[in-house]
């Protein structure tokens, strides 16, 4: 992180094209002191720009931090106003995702879509346990509605397999997912979908959630059926739970960015 004498400011990121790596790179020791009093949002040139003491905040790529809607812009400002004596980017997931949308997704749209589309070839919800029976039933309860949504919304069928043996999906199914992603015009929504896809391991979960078939609770639960089953047998691991909580916060932030970007 660094301040800029020209008046712009941004959390630093080594990998702005990847929302997850950007988030990880931003979480470094040695946090800077808060250098501004208030954050606000102002409409400028059709976007809602984040201002720190009246000066434009900037992304790591030196672009203006600007949201497509006032609602998202106000939540960005609230995230900055919530900072204490130091500015901690690990508590600013909305800002990280918006920065990624501006610096990483907008100029690399096709690469980001391709990265998400490849998940359809080995999507989490297509790989089922043959046993134990209880786990298989829980997977079906969580994942069958997602595949039903895919049939309705994408007009295609996905094949199921057991265990870790790769299942070749129909080309029509892969093409349908890519076409669905291509129809998402907003780089902010694409960035949010990318975060949700990589965190869940499932582009179908991300798309079903974005379409309103699953709420955030349901989408996150669907992505962790296997883990929850193992925890029911062996108990919870504290470190694993902390890691999952951090990832869940990122997922919910991405869900929020998607919802507020249109």
N, C-alpha and C positions, 0 to 999 in steps of 0.2 A: 504494500500500500504506500502511496506517496502523495504529497500535496503538490500543487502546481502553481507557480507564481502568476500564471496568466489567469487564474481564477477557476479552472476546471479541477475536478477531483474524481478519483475512481479507485475502487478496490483493484489491486494488481492481479493479473492472471497471466500465466504462461501459456495457457491453452484455451483461448476464447472460443474456438470452434466446437469444443466438447463441453456441454453444460456440467457434467459430473466432474470431469478433471479440473475444470475451472473452479468449481466449488471446493475441491480438495486442495488445489494450489493456493486458494485464498486463505485457507485455515493455517496460518503460520504464527509462531510466537513473536513477541515484540510488537504488540499492538500500538498504533499511534494514538496520541492524545486527540480528543475531540477538538477540532479547530474551528467549528462553526457553532452558532447559537441555535439557529432554527432552519428547518427544511420546509420547503413549500413547493407547490406546483403551479405553473402558469402556462396558459395556452399560447403556443407560438407556432405559426406556420402549420396549423392543423394537427399538431401533436401537443402533448401535455408534458412539459419539460420540468425536470427536477432542478430546483434551485436551492443552493446552500448559502444562506445570508444574501440572497438575491443574485448570486453568481451561478452560472450553469455547472452542474456536475457532469463529469465526463466518464466515458467507459475506458477500459484499458487501451482500446484502439483510438482514443481521443475523439470519439463521437459524442454528441450530446446524449445524456440519459433522458430519453423521452418516451413516454408511454402512448399507446394509441387511444386510450380512453381516460377520462378524468378520474374514474373510479380506481383504475390501476395506478395512475399517477399519485393519487392521494394516499394509497396504501404504501407506495414507495416512500413518500415523504414521512408517513407515520413510522416506517421502519427506521429511517434516519433519525427522526426525533426521539425514538425510543432508546438510542444509544446513550451510554453513560459517560463517564470521564474519558474512556477510551472507545475507539471505534472498532468493533469486532465483526468482521465480515462473516464469521460462522453463524451469526445471528441475523443475517441479512439475505435470506434465500431468494426473496423476490428480486432484489437488486442483482444478484448473481445471474438469475435466469434472464432478466431483462437485458443485462449487459451481453450475455451470450447470444440472445436474439439479434441484437444490433450488430455486434462485432463478428459473430461466428455463423449465425444461421442466414441472415439476409444476404451476405455475399457468397454463401456456399450452399444455397438451397438444395440443389440436386444431390450433393454429397450427403447432406443430412437426411434427406428422404431415403436415399439408398441405404444408409446405415440403419434406419428404422425398418425398412422393408425387408431386410435380410432376416430379421427376427421371425418373420412369418414362416420361414423355411424350417424352423425348429422351435416353434412357439411352445412355451411352458404348458399351456392348456391342452396340448395334443398328446402329451406323454403321461400315461396313466400307470398306476401300480396294479399289478395283477393280484397281489396280496400284500398285506392283510386286507380282509374284506372291508373292515371299517374305514381304512384309509382310502380304498378305491371308492367307497360310497361317498366319503367327504369330498373327494376330488370331483366326482360327478355332480354333486349338489352345487359346488362352487363354479365349476367350469362349463357344464353343459349349457347354462343360460347364455354364456359368452359365445359359444359356438352357434347357438340358436340365433343370437343377434347377428353374427357374421353371415349366416345363411340369409337372413332377412335383408340386412343393410348392404352386404357386399354381393349377394346373389351367388354365393359359392360355398362349396363344401370342403372341410378340412378332414384329412385322414387321421385316425388315432393309432397310437402304438403303445406298447408296454415297455417299461423299463427305460434303458438308455439307448436302445437300438434305434438308429436314425430311420425316420419315416419320410419318404419322398412325397412332398406335397404337390398337388396338381398345379401345373403352370398357370391355369386360370385363377386359382386361389391367390397365388403370389402376385399376379398381375392386378387382381382386384384390390389387394391391400395397397399396392403402389399407387394405383389410380385414386384410391380414397385419400391417400396422403398428398398426392399431387393437387387435389382439389382444395387443400387447406392453403389459402392465400397468405394468411398472416404469419410473418416470421416469429412473432411472439407465441402464437399458438403452436407452431412447429417446434419451437424451442421447448415449450411445456410438454408436448407429446414426446419429444426425445428424452427428456428427463424421466417422465413416467414410464416409458418403454424400457429404458436401461435399468431403472430401479426395480421394476417388477419382472423383467426378463420376458415380457410378453407385449407385443404390439397390439394383440387383440384385446387384452385387458385395458390398455391405454385408450384404444379407440372406443371400446364399449363404454368406458367411463366418460370420455369426452362427449359421446352421443347421449348420455343420460341414462343408459341401461343400468349402470351401477353407480351408487354414490361413492364418495371417497373411502368411507369405511368398508364398503363391500369390495371395492377394487383392491384395497390394501390387504384385506383378509384373503381374497382369492389368490393373491400372489404368494401367500405364506401358509397354504394348507399343509404342506409337508412338514414345515418347521413346527407348526402348532401341534401336529399329530405327535411328532417326536418329543416335544415338550410335555405332552400329556402323559407320556410313558416314563420319561427320565427326569422331568423337572426343567426349570428354566435356568439358563446360564446368565449370570448378571452382566458380563461383558457383552455377550451376544445381544441381550436385550437393550443395552445402551446403544450399541451400533444400529440396531433396528429402529430404535426411537429416532435417532438422528436421520436415518434414511426416510423414515415416515414423515418427519417434518419437511424434508425436501420434497417428497411426493406431494404433500398437501399444498406446499407453496406452488408447485407446478400446476396443480389442479386449480389453484386460485388464479394464477396468471392466465391459464386457458379461459377460465370463466369470465374474467374481466377484460379480455382483449378484444371483445366485440360488443 
